[in-house]
Amino acid sequence: MSLQEFKVLFDLGILWQGKVWIQNDAEARTEILQKVNEQLNNFSPDTRIWVKVGFQKYDPHVNVSGLKGGKYSDLCGWAANQKDGGASAAKQVLSWFSDTNLKDLPPSLAALVVIVSFAEVARGYKVSLEQFGVWMNSIVSADKATAKALWLAYNDYFPPSLTYGADMSLEFA
């Protein structure tokens, strides 16, 4: 089921990028938000995950009930603070792309995979999915200290994680 979940979220992200991010189509934004939220309710009935408009009207923002924050710093920090430095968390993330259902992931990891497979794709970062997989694989095979360090260096290994302000400061540095 999870490969199917990924495909649905990815396809909706592509649709968002074309209709909302590029064309600024407000009607499409409303329709896509409705579709993605219906899908998320189907995928994860036990943990409420939803998408709304974020900082910019073309920017999707992923929310998960029970989480104080949905920022990379929060999600990656949670993983890094696991007993094994987050190696098993990275393995769970990778398993979602093949055989684990969204509802079976801890809320922080569920938020992360929805952000990566929908929101970042919607923002135009679909090419970064391969880089995300490489990063997760490096964490899986790392010792505790290295795994923790890799999770906490998310900006270095997954550039879509940069905040708007950090991204802009790099572009004009």
Secondary structure, 3 states (H helix, E strand, C coil): CHHHHHHHHHHHHHHHHHHHHHCCCHHHHHHHHHHHHHHHHHHCCCCCEEEEECCCCCCEEEEECCCCCCCHHHHHHHHHCCCCCCHHHHHHHHHHCCCCCHHHCCHHHHHHHHHHHHHHHHCCCCCHHHHHHHHHHHHHCCCHHHHHHHHHCHHHHCHHHCCHHHHHHHHCC
